[in-house]
Amino acid sequence: ALAGSACAFAPAQQGARVATNLNAEKSKALPFLNRPALLDGSMAGDVGFDPLGLSEIDEVGIDLYWMREAELKHARVAMLAVAGILQVEIFGPAPGCEAATAKCQMDAFWQLWNSHPQYVAFALIMITITEMISGIAATTGRETGDRAPGDFGLDPLGFGKGDPAKFERLKAQEVANGRLAMWAAAGLLMQGCTTHQGGIENLMQSLSDNAF
């Protein structure tokens, strides 16, 4: 009798699960998939894009806080990298780096390494110090919950003290531009290593080769 009762209720439970899945909120980025549970739109730039389920990883010391911290860090570095690559290609090397004459910044790096390796060594030391500071901030903020991912309190123009809606829009723009910059930086590195041309030089060459 007990087994019969359990079987009688099984179809209804299965139907309830199906109905729940059908009624679940859909991802804005991928409308054919359900919105990831932790991506509720509270973070700037969150449109529910997580086809690999990375936002739900929490078994190896990596969680959504850590992933967000990494995204913002790489986005900011990529924006600086793209601006720097294009600035040097257009205006030439910075004072003290005159040996780096190549338009391709990947080749210019090795020119600088061969002439002034101490510059690269100093940069690596500064990167290490920066990583230590950001690592401590991220770990502490993750444990206490008192710090938002990527927040270092750096706001010299006081955007955070103005209109909250405008500040939220600026944060969303930072994420959007940072994501675009990561793709741009990857493209510049790839084309630089394969064609040994600068980004703008490579673009002009491509337009010339494919002109009608």
Protein Blocks (a to p, Z undefined) as FASTA:
>chain_A
ZZmmmmmmmmmmmmmmmmmmmmpccdfklmmbccdfklnolaghiaoiafkommmgcklo
pafklmmmmmmmmmmmmmmmmmmmmmmmmnopaehilmmmbfblklmmmmmmmmmmmlmm
mmmmmmmmmmmmmmmmmmmmmmnopacehiaoiafkommmmcfklmmmmmmmmmmmmmmm
mmmmmmmmmmmmmnopafklmmmmmmmmmpZZ
